[in-house]
């Protein structure tokens, strides 16, 4: 078996690497990005379609509709990520649903991108210390072997 050929320091390195990856996995599970926690409003709004932005700004309605709206009353919609979008009260339900689907689609897309970056960061957080630890162990062993008397 391959593990029988490892010396004591290498076995210690394998054990430390396994323990460390378990810690990284627990940290990743606890802090894994979810759409409900995504609150970067600027990025979300940049990803919305032009139609959604127009609906939010009230541009899809006529001037007379805007004037008829009593002091531009607002309808608020709260999303699972605790963000609130405001619509003019005269905005029809289909437009609100369109913006809601577009908004949540943007949140999901941005969260998925954040998840990929997060997983890559977690992988690096595991690999880099393991490689450094192995390198330090190998170089220490190399130095110690250099001081041994050859018979």
C-alpha positions as CSV (number, residue, x, y, z in Angstrom):
1,X,0.0,0.0,0.0
2,X,1.2,3.5,-0.8
3,X,0.8,4.9,2.7
4,X,3.2,2.3,4.1
5,X,6.0,4.0,2.1
6,X,5.4,7.4,3.8
7,X,7.7,8.4,6.6
8,X,6.5,9.8,9.9
9,X,6.5,13.5,8.8
10,X,4.6,12.7,5.7
11,X,2.0,10.8,7.6
12,X,1.7,13.7,10.0
13,X,1.2,16.1,7.0
14,X,-1.6,13.8,5.6
15,X,-3.3,13.8,9.0
16,X,-3.0,17.6,9.4
17,X,-4.3,18.1,5.8
18,X,-7.3,15.9,6.5
19,X,-8.1,17.7,9.7
20,X,-7.7,21.1,8.1
21,X,-10.0,20.2,5.2
22,X,-12.6,19.1,7.6
23,X,-12.4,22.6,9.3
24,X,-12.5,24.3,5.9
25,X,-15.6,22.2,4.9
26,X,-17.4,23.2,8.1
27,X,-16.6,26.8,7.6
28,X,-17.8,26.6,4.0
29,X,-21.1,25.0,5.0
30,X,-21.7,27.7,7.6
31,X,-20.8,30.7,5.4
32,X,-21.9,29.4,2.0
33,X,-23.5,32.3,0.0
34,X,-27.3,32.1,-0.5
35,X,-29.7,34.4,-2.4
36,X,-31.5,35.2,0.9
37,X,-28.2,36.8,2.2
38,X,-27.3,38.6,-1.0
39,X,-27.8,42.4,-0.4
40,X,-25.5,44.2,-2.9
41,X,-28.3,46.4,-4.3
42,X,-26.1,48.2,-6.8
43,X,-25.0,45.0,-8.5
44,X,-28.5,43.7,-8.5
45,X,-29.9,46.8,-10.2
46,X,-27.1,46.8,-12.8
47,X,-28.2,43.3,-13.8
48,X,-31.9,44.2,-14.2
49,X,-33.3,44.5,-17.7
50,X,-34.0,47.9,-19.2
51,X,-37.7,47.1,-19.0
52,X,-37.5,46.4,-15.3
53,X,-35.6,49.6,-14.6
54,X,-38.2,51.6,-16.6
55,X,-41.0,50.0,-14.6
56,X,-39.3,50.9,-11.3
57,X,-38.7,54.4,-12.5
58,X,-42.3,54.7,-13.7
59,X,-41.3,55.5,-17.3
60,X,-43.7,52.9,-18.8
61,X,-46.7,55.0,-17.8
62,X,-48.1,58.1,-19.6
63,X,-47.8,61.6,-18.2
64,X,-51.5,61.8,-17.4
65,X,-51.2,58.6,-15.4
66,X,-48.4,60.1,-13.4
67,X,-50.4,63.3,-12.8
68,X,-53.5,61.3,-11.7
69,X,-51.5,59.3,-9.2
70,X,-52.1,60.8,-5.8
71,X,-48.7,62.3,-4.8
72,X,-47.0,59.3,-6.3
73,X,-48.0,56.8,-3.7
74,X,-45.8,53.7,-3.6
75,X,-46.4,50.0,-3.4
76,X,-43.5,48.2,-1.6
77,X,-42.5,44.6,-2.3
78,X,-40.2,42.9,0.2
79,X,-38.0,40.1,-1.1
80,X,-36.4,37.1,0.8
81,X,-33.1,38.9,1.0
82,X,-34.8,41.7,3.0
83,X,-34.5,44.2,0.1
84,X,-37.5,46.4,-0.7
85,X,-38.5,47.6,-4.1
86,X,-41.0,50.5,-4.5
87,X,-43.4,50.8,-7.4
88,X,-45.8,53.6,-8.2
89,X,-49.3,52.6,-7.0
90,X,-50.7,52.6,-10.5
91,X,-48.2,50.0,-11.7
92,X,-50.1,47.0,-12.9
93,X,-49.6,43.6,-11.3
94,X,-48.1,42.0,-14.4
95,X,-45.3,44.6,-14.4
96,X,-44.6,44.1,-10.7
97,X,-44.4,40.3,-11.3
98,X,-42.1,40.9,-14.3
99,X,-39.7,43.0,-12.2
100,X,-39.9,40.6,-9.3
101,X,-38.9,37.6,-11.5
102,X,-36.2,39.7,-13.1
103,X,-35.0,40.9,-9.7
104,X,-34.9,37.5,-8.2
105,X,-33.2,36.1,-11.3
106,X,-30.5,38.7,-10.9
107,X,-30.0,37.8,-7.3
108,X,-29.8,34.1,-8.1
109,X,-27.3,34.8,-11.0
110,X,-25.1,37.0,-8.8
111,X,-25.3,34.5,-5.9
112,X,-24.2,31.7,-8.2
113,X,-21.2,33.7,-9.3
114,X,-20.4,34.5,-5.7
115,X,-20.6,30.8,-4.9
116,X,-18.1,29.8,-7.5
117,X,-15.6,32.4,-6.3
118,X,-16.3,31.3,-2.7
119,X,-15.6,27.6,-3.5
120,X,-12.4,28.6,-5.3
121,X,-11.3,30.7,-2.3
122,X,-12.1,27.8,0.1
123,X,-10.1,25.4,-2.1
124,X,-7.1,27.8,-2.1
125,X,-7.5,28.3,1.7
126,X,-6.9,24.6,2.0
127,X,-4.3,23.9,-0.7
128,X,-1.9,26.8,-0.1
129,X,-1.3,26.1,3.7
130,X,-1.0,22.3,2.9
131,X,1.6,22.9,0.2
132,X,3.5,25.4,2.5
133,X,3.4,22.9,5.4
134,X,4.7,20.1,3.2
135,X,7.4,22.3,1.7
136,X,8.5,23.4,5.2
137,X,8.6,19.8,6.4
138,X,10.5,18.6,3.3
139,X,13.0,21.4,3.5
140,X,13.5,20.9,7.2
141,X,14.1,17.2,6.6
142,X,16.6,18.1,3.8
143,X,18.5,20.3,6.1
144,X,18.6,17.7,8.9
145,X,19.8,15.0,6.4
146,X,22.6,17.4,5.5
147,X,23.9,17.4,9.0
148,X,23.9,13.6,9.4
149,X,27.3,11.9,9.3
150,X,27.6,9.6,6.3
151,X,29.4,6.3,7.3
